[in-house]
Amino acid sequence: MDKRSEEIPLEPWANIGFEQPDFEIIEIYRLEQRIGSLPQVAQDIRNLITRLEICHFKFKHHVLRIIESIGRMEIDINPDSIGSAHPRCGENAWRADKTGRSRKGQEYIWVLQTWLSGEKPPEEDPRGIPEKLFEEVYSSLGERSKHKEALVSALLDRLLYLETERKALEEQFESLIYQIDRTDICHYAFPENIKKTIEAIGELKPSPDFEGCSSHDEEHQIMALHYVMELNAWLHGEISETSRMLGERTLLKEWLVACLAKTIKELAWFEENILELSGSGELSN
């Protein structure tokens, strides 16, 4: 591989997990170098592409938002505000969430914390946690043990995005820790993914049919393929629904669309190459 490839930064590609740039990333980087200084709006849109995850329950919404942002060369969200309603931002962060998902996730966290502390479920929880959720979690976890307590603690750390030392636990429960690390409330399979992880801890073995972070089902695969094809069509000047959203072709837009197409392709594990970049757009701020 070209020695120059070692100089290509991979931070913008963090969500696809590459350790070395492939030829498509090299071509996209060369296109970026032709642009020169990137305007702040382009940097912000690129940041959104880096944050894109196919397993997120708002995957389609996020892809369309990015496409619209590229088309207008405007951004309607502060990238730093993304995830501010997630429980990792505090036990009251759910109040800023309109979907109800964060509240449900926070309830699981509260119940797991109560179990871990050795307390019995309250007869009437002041936070409004349903009695049925306490029954579900406590029943799934079963009889207490030091291993279950350590695994529940690891799950809480994962849900709250906390970094802790757990080498000994990983050595004994490697597969189960792997499942815990792929559990989050933002996954499209929530709350089934958390239910299955809690059940797995109760049985001290991972679930055989678990859907976790970085996974995708057939629906998301088809959705991803659709957008890769649409974005590639625009890169070759073809007319489509997405091309109308992207509008007039510029070098800056071509670079962003190529970044988005490559990211979606890798997130969905497609083997086909994205179409060769023409580099015909003209830079327009």
N, C-alpha and C positions, 0 to 999 in steps of 0.2 A: 504493500500500500504506500502511496505517496507520503514521503516524510512530512510534508506540510500538513497532512491530516492530523498529526499529533498536536498541532497548534490550534485545531478547531475546538472551541469551547463546547462542552457537552451539557453544561448547566441548563440551557434552554430546552434540552431534550430529556430532562430528568424523569418525566412521566413515562418514557418508553424504555428506560433502563439500559441504554446502550453504553458499553464500556469503550467502544471505539466507533468512530464515525464510519458509516458505509458509504458507498459511492453516491447515493441519493443525498445524504446529509452533506457530503462534500460539494455536490453541485449546488445545493441550496445555499451553502456558505459562500460559494463563489458569487452567486447572485447577490447575496447580502453585501459582499465587498464592492460590487459594482454600484450599489446604492450610495455607499459612503455613510455619512452621518444620518442616523435614524431619528426622525421626529419623535417626540415623547409619546404621541398617540400610538405610533407603530410599536414602540417598546411596550406600551401597556397592553395592546392587543396580543403581542407575542407572549406576554406574561400570562394572559388568559389561556392561550393555546398550551402553554407549559403546564397549566393547572388542570387541563381537561382529562377526565377519566371516563372510560366507557361503562364502568360499573356504577357510576353515580346515577341516582334516580332521576336527575334532571339532565341527563346526557344530551338528549335531543334539544332541549331548551338552550343548553350551553352552546351547542354547535351552531344553532340558528342565531344566537346572540353574537357570536364571533363573526359569522358570515355577514350579518347586518352591519357590524362595526367596521369590517373591512370595506364594505360597500360605501358607507358614509364617511369613512376615515374619522369617525367619532366614537367615543366610548361612553356608555351610560352608567358605568359602575366603577367604583374605586376598587382595583384589584386587591388592595389591602383589607377591604371590608368583607371579602369572601370568607365564609365559614364563621362569621361573627355570632351566628345563632347556634353554633354547635356547642354541646355541653362542655367541651374543653375550654370554652371561654368563660365558664362560671355556671353555677347551678341555676341562675336566673336568665341565662342566655336564651332559653327556649321562648321567653316572652317576645322576642323579636322575630320568631319564626311563624309564618302564616300557614304552614302545611300541617302542623301538629306533630310532625315527626320528631322534632327536637324535644318536645315535651314528653313524648313516649319514651325516647331514649333516656332522658333524665330520670324518668320513673324507674326504669330498669337499674340505673346507676344507684339511685336511692335504696332500692330494695336489696341490691347486692351488698351495698355498704352496711345495711342493717343486718343482713345475714352474717357478714364477715365479723361484725362486732359481737356476735353471739346473742343478739337480742331476739326476742320473739316478735312476730308481727303485731303491730298495735291493733287494738280493737277498732279504732277509728283514727286514721292517719291525718294529722293536721294539714299536710300538703295536698291531700286529696288523692293519694295513690289508691287505686281500686284494690279492695281486699282480695279479689281473684288473682291479681298479679303477684301478691305475696304468696298465695297458695301455690301458684304455678311454679315460681322460682324455688321456693323451699322444697316442694315436692320433687322437682327435677334434680336438685342437688343431693337430696337424700341425707343419709347419715354423715355427720361431720367427720373430717379427718384433716390432718395437717397438710396433706397433698391437695385436697380440695380447697382449703383455705388459701394456699399459695397460688393455686390456679385461678381462683376467683379474684385474688389481688392482682394477678397478671392481666386478667380480663378488664378489670377496672382501670388499670394503668393504660391499657390499649384504648379504651373508650374515651379516656381523658387525655390521651396523647402524652403520657408521662414516660420518661425514660428511667428504667430501673435495672439493677443488676440481678440477673436470674440464670446464671450459667448452669448451676446445679440442676435447676428445674428443667432447662432445655435439654440437658443430657438424659434425663429420665423420661421426659414427656415431649420429645422433639416434635412429633406429628401433631399433638394436641396444642402445643405452643404455636405451631405454624397456623393452625386453624384460628386460634385466639388472635393472632396478629393480622388476620384477614377479616376480622369482624368489625363492622362499623355501622352506625345508624344511617349513613349516606348511601349505602348499597341498595340497589333496587329490590333486593330480597328481604329487606327489613320489614317487620321484626322477626321473620322466620330464621334469619341467620343468627340472631342473638339467642333465640329460643334453642336452636340446635347446639350452639356452643355451650350454653348452660347445661343442657342435657348431656353433652359430651363430657363436661367436667364431672357431672354426677356419676357417670359410668367410667370415668378415668380413661377414656379412649375417644379418638376423633370420630366425627360423623362421616359416614361413607358417601353421603349425598349433599355435602355442604357447598353452598355458593357464597364465596367471599370476595374480598377486594381483588381486583384485576381479572375477575371472571366475567363472562358474558354469556347470555343465552342466545337462542336462535333469533329472537326478536331484535336484540341489539346488534347481532352480526349482520342481519339484513339491513338494518338502519345504517350501520357504519358503511357497508358496501355502497348503499345508495349515495351517501354524501361523498365518498371517495370518487365515484364515477361522475357525479355532478361537478365536483371541483376540478377533476381532470378535464372534463369537457370544457369548462371555462378557460383552463390553461391553454387549450387548443382552439379557442375562439368559437366554440360551438354554442348555440342558443339553448338555454334550458331555464327552468324556474329559478335555479340558484344563480345562473349568470345574470339574470335580470336584477337580482338582489345585489350582486357585486358591482354592477354598473361598468363604467368606463375603465378600460384596462390601463394600468400603469405598472412600472417596474416595482414599485413599493407594494402594490396589491398582489402582483404576481408572486413576490417573495412570501408574503403572509399566507396566501392561498396554498402555496407549495408546502409551507410549514404545517398548515392545518391538515392538508391531505396526507402528508407523510405521517403525522402524529396519529390520525385516525386509523390509517392503514396498519401501523404497528400495534396500536391498542387492540385491534380486532384480529391480529395475527394473519393478515393477508400476505401471501407470498409474491403476488404480482407486483411488478415495479410500477411506480407512478410514471406517467408519461414524461418524456423529455421536456425540459423547460425551454421555451423559445427565447426568453429574455428580450422580447420585443416591446415590452411596455416602456413607457416613458415616465420618469420620476415626476410625481406631482404631489406637492404637499397640500 
